[in-house]
Amino acid sequence: GSVCNVDSPDAYFPGVPCLEGGNTNTPETNSSESNLPHYPRCSFRSATTESQPHKLSNGTCLDILCRIDENWENLMCDLQCHSPPSSTLDAGLVEVGLQRLVSQKEDTKVNDGNTAPDNPVVCEAEDSFMCSVALDTTTSFVTVVTVSIGNAVAPPVLLRIPARPVKPSPPVNLSHIQTIEAELILHWDNPSDFDTWPLRYEIRYSSNTTHPAWQVVSAPGEPRSSLDLKPRLNYTIQVRCSSLNNPPLWSDWSEPHHIYLDTVSYIPEKVVVRPGENVTVYCVFNDHNINASTAVWMLNFEQQLHSSQYRPVNQWVSQITVRASETRIYDLLQCTHWTIPYSQIYVEGASIDINCETNGDIDAMDCSWKNTQWTKPKFRSRWADLPCDVMEERERAGEEVGEIGPSCLQSSQKTCTIQPLRMNCYKLWLEVSSRLGPIRSKPIYLSPIDHVKPHTPTNVKAVSQSSGVLAVTWEPPPLPVEGLQCQLRYHSPSAVKAQPEWKLQSPVRVPWAEVTVSDMCREYAVQIRCMHTNGTGYWSEWSDSVYSTPQNSRAPERGPDFWRILQDDPYRNQSNVTLLFKHLQISEQSYCVNGFIVQHQTSSGSVMREQIELTSSYSFEWNQMPQSVTVEAYNSLGSSTNNINMTLDRNPKRHCVRSFSVSVINSTCVSLSWTLLDNSSVPLFMVVQWSPQRQQDSDRHKGQSGETWAKLPYTDRPIYLTGDFFGSEECGFYLYPVFADGEGEPVYTTATRGDPAAYMMLMIISFLSIVLLVTLILSQNQMKKIVWKDVPNPRKCSWAKGLDLKKADTCDHLFRPAGGLPAWPLLMQSENISKVVIVDKLIDIPADQAPGSTDSSAQSSVTYATVLLSDPKQGQQPIHLHYKDGSGSSSSDEGNFSANNSDISGSFHGALWELDDPRRSCSYNSVEELSETSEQEDEEARGEKDLYYLGMDYPGRG
């Protein structure tokens, strides 16, 4: 016999015995004697030896495969027959016996027959079968394998079975990563009981969880392996291990690890950086049908990044470098816009504004922040009984100061309340949990007393004083105790403007303020707010609006002027009366009118008084019985005594107006004219009432039923009335004469527009009048320039030195003749004369006698002319005309005075003429004017007139 050692489940030992009948020692059997051929021996070989061709003899050859199962629980032997099937069947049953022997230290004792056998396990079959025997889990032993076919027994085979090795624990902490080369690596940790022993590993994975079709791969040596997985499939992966001994005893499979590969993966998936740092992220395309050059990177799902920031690393990997945010706790990066996975970049120390507000009682502080993250951050606080600058400095040095603050009463994702509240300093920050640890924002340090929002001021009062001052008082809140500054704003309510226009005043530190206002009777809305006196913290809410009351010095003097509009209801025998009030003019700012009191007094003497607000109209029902209506103005000190009474009566009214017409001037002006009957007395006054004919125009005067009115004094002449007549041609006008004993019968007319031609003529005349006025003004200015252009130069004339030529009264001294002769005005008034005869006669005057400067060398000439007076018979002295030269300039006309000149004034360039008798003075601007005047005088007197000569005198030299 031979003994074979089984080393591993893969090292099988098929004995190939050739059976010889009667020559072997086998247990007795009941089988009949076999006719099989007999061979002197059987041969054995191991499955681990080199495979050689099997040589069949003439006997029956059997293959016996013995192995230990995977769990080291049973020894199993498989028998296969290599002879033709017919010969085996003819031999009868095949029998295999497995007999376990007691453990022996030496194999020689087994050979010597010194054994202690157990009960054998006998298996029978006709062809091939498997037989097994249970193993001892603690000790090694020897198993005797015997084979018999019929009564032929093969020699026994001894198999040494080692003791069962220690079974390792399964691997733990399975994880996977992806590399920037698009490779998926599976990692795990060795079991703690085999952490120092070398191990071998097997990995199995399947994408079908219901009926898994496991794929098994080996991983000798290292606790990692590369896997080739497809995207968009859920994989279940397990790992087991065993020692390097043979046969191996495998551990159980590890806990399943699940991997789902999306279309893309990110490296890193999550990372923590500081604000402003650069971070590089890789995008791996697990679907190899997509190229990395198609990547389009997005930030926070909405902001597309510029293509210059990223590039493809290889065919399936894209790389981007971004700058970490400074105001967000984390950012999300994507390389495609059609997939959900992203890379999350956490920012440790991001600056996030946390605004805190301490309530008016200073017992709680509400903190809020702007949350733009999808993850809800947690609010954290820490308190220290230190000034904030000291706490911040010590914490920056690495010291942990203070204690954790109270739990936050978080009412929403963006607010948190700290209560109870302690003074001194709080450190506040936001925190987000992640698998990389807590991510914190940059802390802020604040003191609650610097962020107080006080309560609203109370007991606000506003009074308008007669001095034009709006005086406001209030009670400030009691906290903070350091003091408060308060601010006033006010406005005058308006029915026209929907939004009030507040006027804001400067803050004050006293509980009162005064504002100058234009109208003490106007109502003002006033509000007050307060804040800490040092300017830190927040303003309180504005107080509720308080409306000012005037400080009256006396009651109103008189009631308002008013008129009525009647609307009859014939079915009810009643009328609706609307009183229209004129604006009450107050002569002095000593009192105000709070409203009106309407008094109704019937003919029976009953009186009813009704108090109404200050309004423009008031309506009531009238039963058409005679009654007197009085309207008083009142304020806090009483009502007016000088009031207007109106009698409402349905009795027939006397007819007194003969005609009434209205002419349109424009849309804001009409002309009214009327005449009375001959027998009518003169009214006290006239009331004109007008109303638009179109309904849309009447809507402009809601509250007055679309009608307005005016009280006019009685006159015989047309009266011009201004107002808004809504397109006057479409207005109806009523005229009411009012007498001392009541109203007269009203008359009605519609407005008419005057003749268009006359209107156009009026416009043309107005235009021409304006043109003429402008022309006269320009002509006067031009004349002044001509007369005054040769004013003497004081530097050249001694007689003109020291005179202010810009003053008008200087002219009398400037042109006063020598010898005390009287000087007449420069510009003489025009006067009509009978006839002027001009005699051309030149008299040469030596140059040294010429008026003007003694330095001038130019020659001057004098022209004598005769003037024909209108009444030559009167014995009057000759009239002398004096010639004065103001400049002595050589630019004169050389004394040529001719009737052919077009401008007489040009012949007197630089000279002035005066008559001794101003009653006969005259002036002409041109020859044409002179000629026209002469012709008129010729018609009045045709006779020959006496001639008078004009003499020229010269003043002394300058």
Secondary structure as UniProt FT lines:
FT   STRAND          2..5
FT   TURN            9..10
FT   STRAND          15..16
FT   TURN            21..22
FT   STRAND          43..44
FT   TURN            47..48
FT   STRAND          61..68
FT   TURN            70..71
FT   STRAND          74..81
FT   HELIX           85..91
FT   STRAND          94..101
FT   HELIX           107..111
FT   TURN            112..113
FT   STRAND          121..125
FT   STRAND          129..134
FT   STRAND          141..149
FT   TURN            150..151
FT   STRAND          152..153
FT   STRAND          157..161
FT   STRAND          172..178
FT   TURN            180..181
FT   STRAND          184..189
FT   HELIX           192..194
FT   STRAND          199..206
FT   STRAND          215..220
FT   STRAND          224..227
FT   TURN            231..232
FT   STRAND          234..243
FT   STRAND          257..260
FT   STRAND          264..267
FT   STRAND          270..273
FT   TURN            275..276
FT   STRAND          278..285
FT   TURN            288..289
FT   HELIX           292..294
FT   STRAND          298..299
FT   TURN            300..302
FT   STRAND          303..304
FT   HELIX           307..309
FT   STRAND          310..312
FT   STRAND          317..323
FT   STRAND          330..334
FT   STRAND          343..347
FT   TURN            348..349
FT   STRAND          354..358
FT   TURN            360..361
FT   STRAND          365..369
FT   STRAND          378..384
FT   HELIX           388..396
FT   TURN            397..398
FT   STRAND          403..404
FT   STRAND          415..418
FT   STRAND          425..432
FT   TURN            435..436
FT   STRAND          439..441
FT   STRAND          444..446
FT   HELIX           448..451
FT   STRAND          458..464
FT   TURN            466..467
FT   STRAND          469..475
FT   TURN            481..482
FT   STRAND          484..491
FT   STRAND          503..504
FT   STRAND          512..516
FT   TURN            520..521
FT   STRAND          525..532
FT   TURN            533..534
FT   STRAND          546..547
FT   STRAND          549..550
FT   STRAND          562..569
FT   TURN            570..573
FT   STRAND          574..581
FT   TURN            589..590
FT   STRAND          595..602
FT   TURN            603..604
FT   STRAND          607..613
FT   STRAND          617..622
FT   STRAND          627..635
FT   TURN            636..637
FT   STRAND          638..639
FT   STRAND          644..648
FT   STRAND          657..666
FT   TURN            667..668
FT   STRAND          669..676
FT   TURN            678..679
FT   STRAND          685..692
FT   HELIX           695..698
FT   HELIX           699..701
FT   TURN            702..706
FT   STRAND          708..712
FT   STRAND          719..722
FT   HELIX           728..730
FT   STRAND          731..739
FT   TURN            740..741
FT   STRAND          742..743
FT   STRAND          747..750
FT   STRAND          752..753
FT   HELIX           756..787
FT   TURN            788..790
FT   TURN            794..796
FT   HELIX           798..800
FT   TURN            801..802
FT   TURN            805..806
FT   TURN            808..809
FT   HELIX           810..814
FT   HELIX           818..820
FT   STRAND          835..837
FT   STRAND          842..844
FT   HELIX           847..849
FT   TURN            854..855
FT   STRAND          861..863
FT   STRAND          866..868
FT   TURN            872..873
FT   STRAND          881..885
FT   TURN            890..891
FT   TURN            894..895
FT   TURN            899..900
FT   HELIX           904..907
FT   TURN            908..910
FT   STRAND          911..915
FT   HELIX           918..920
FT   HELIX           927..940
FT   STRAND          948..949
//
